[in-house]
Every structure is written in structure tokens, then in C-alpha cells.
Amino acid sequence: MYAISLGDDGAELRPLEVWHAEELLADIDRGREFIGRHIGLPDVITDLDSARAYLKSYADKRGADAGSLHGIWLGGKLVGGLLFRVWDTSGGVCEAGCWLEPAAAGRGLVTRGMRVLLEWAFEERGMHRVEWLVSTANEPSIGVARRLGMTREGVLRENYAYRGVRASTEVWAVLAPEWRAARARGAHNDH
Ligand SMILES: CC(C)(COP(=O)(O)OP(=O)(O)OC[C@H]1O[C@@H](n2cnc3c(N)ncnc32)[C@H](O)[C@@H]1OP(=O)(O)O)[C@@H](O)C(=O)NCCC(=O)NCCS
């Protein structure tokens, strides 16, 4: 139900909701170390209550049209998530993010899912700019930003402490006209 196919491999994009708490916890448990290398999500989702609370926070955001959360299912199993952490309709700016459990990486699931969501953000919701904030050390995520046609705009040097180490953040973004131009070139099908 409410599923969007991401391709011939059976991958699907669906809203990720409070009733998925057990599935979300299992997904994070399978990827706790991999996912936690650069982002604190596994520290936020540690048990069923915290999984439910995280999902509820996104249900509240969605209720306020201030963010959203989708899951990626592969072979009927929840394997990752795509989020709009920031969703500012008056400013036309949003910030996207993602995770995958390691067994689901390397198949283009996040790129494929994000393309669906960015198309919706730009064309249905009138967003002008989608941002992607990523640790300078997070090569796979930088690869996603590149495949989505984003431009690296700058670096916030040592702007946050993660697990006791000061890390820097790259700011990547794609603008609505750039997104449309890439679509016209057929770039949205590229790997
Ligand atoms: C960031 C993260 C989601 C990237 O995962 P990923 O699997 O590399 O990204 P995608 O799902 O878009 O897959 C891209 C890979 O699949 C390949 N691929 C296969 N089929 C593809 C297709 N149809 N479309 C696009 N890429 C495809 C690409 O070539 C690429 O592989 P490569 O990097 O070896 O060239 C993952 O590393 C992760 O979850 N990390 C932990 C959490 C995290 O850091 N989140 C980001 C915070 S900013």
C-alpha cells in the first residue's frame, strides 16, 4: 500500500510511520556500526520506545508540513530511510538525508529513492533548493549528492563534534532549474 516502485529489483519507497517501529529498530540494529560512522541516528534509536519516538517526531513534522520520512523496502524488508529533516515551504528550501543498512548499499537504492522525492519536492511542492549536509569523510554520501546533480558549495570547518572528534560538514545543493535541466539531459537515469 502507498508504495512506489524503485525498479525491477522489487525495491519500494513507502512512508515510514509509527507502526513501523519494530521494523525500524531491526533495520538500525542490522546496520548500527555502518550507519553510525558519520551520523548519530543509531544513538537516537536504541530500543522500541526510542524508535517509536523518532517516528512520532516525523509524523509530527509531516502533520505540520515541516518534514517527512520514507522507508526503502527490498524483498519485503525495511533496509533504509530517506528524510526531509528540514522542509521550509515559505522559503522554498529543504534538507534531505538518508541511511541504508550495509547489505543494501551499492545498488543505487538511495539515489533512486531520492530522485523520486526530489522530483516531488521540486515539481509538486514548489521547492527551489534541496540541501545535503555531509561529513567531509563520508565518501558514499558525497557520491549520492553527486549522482543527484548537486553542487558542492562549501565546507563548514570542524562545525560539530561527533564521538569525540571534531568533524567538518560539506554543503551540497541542487536548485530547481538545475534539476529540470538534468532531467531534460536524461541525467536522472545515470549511475
Ligand atoms: C550514504 C549511503 C546511504 C550511501 O549508500 P550507497 O549504497 O553508496 O548509495 P546508493 O544507494 O545511491 O547506491 C550507489 C551505489 O550503487 C551503484 N548503483 C547500482 N545501481 C545503481 C542505480 N540504478 N542508480 C544509481 N547507482 C547505482 C552506484 O554505482 C554506487 O556504487 P559505487 O559507490 O560503488 O559507485 C550509505 O553509505 C549509508 O547509509 N551510510 C551510513 C549513513 C549515512 O552516512 N548517511 C548519510 C548522511 S549525510
The ligand as an ORCA input file, in Angstrom:
! r2SCAN-3c Opt
* xyz 0 1
  C      25.198      7.231      2.405
  C      24.724      5.849      1.952
  C      23.220      5.770      2.019
  C      25.187      5.640      0.502
  O      24.865      4.322      0.116
  P      25.126      3.843     -1.379
  O      24.641      2.456     -1.483
  O      26.525      4.149     -1.769
  O      24.202      4.828     -2.218
  P      23.132      4.399     -3.309
  O      22.061      3.585     -2.697
  O      22.737      5.624     -4.027
  O      23.984      3.425     -4.271
  C      25.035      3.934     -5.042
  C      25.956      2.813     -5.435
  O      25.203      1.832     -6.132
  C      25.649      1.756     -7.505
  N      24.441      1.592     -8.322
  C      23.999      0.402     -8.770
  N      22.829      0.589     -9.427
  C      22.557      1.899     -9.404
  C      21.482      2.691     -9.912
  N      20.457      2.155    -10.583
  N      21.483      4.018     -9.677
  C      22.482      4.590     -9.004
  N      23.536      3.893     -8.503
  C      23.562      2.554     -8.693
  C      26.421      3.046     -7.732
  O      27.388      2.900     -8.733
  C      27.046      3.249     -6.365
  O      28.117      2.365     -6.158
  P      29.628      2.934     -6.062
  O      29.654      3.928     -4.947
  O      30.399      1.701     -5.774
  O      29.880      3.560     -7.377
  C      25.320      4.717      2.843
  O      26.727      4.745      2.746
  C      24.922      4.870      4.306
  O      23.809      4.552      4.687
  N      25.839      5.346      5.163
  C      25.562      5.455      6.586
  C      24.557      6.572      6.909
  C      24.995      7.900      6.325
  O      26.162      8.243      6.369
  N      24.020      8.639      5.758
  C      24.288      9.883      5.052
  C      24.335     11.028      5.962
  S      24.739     12.542      5.093
*
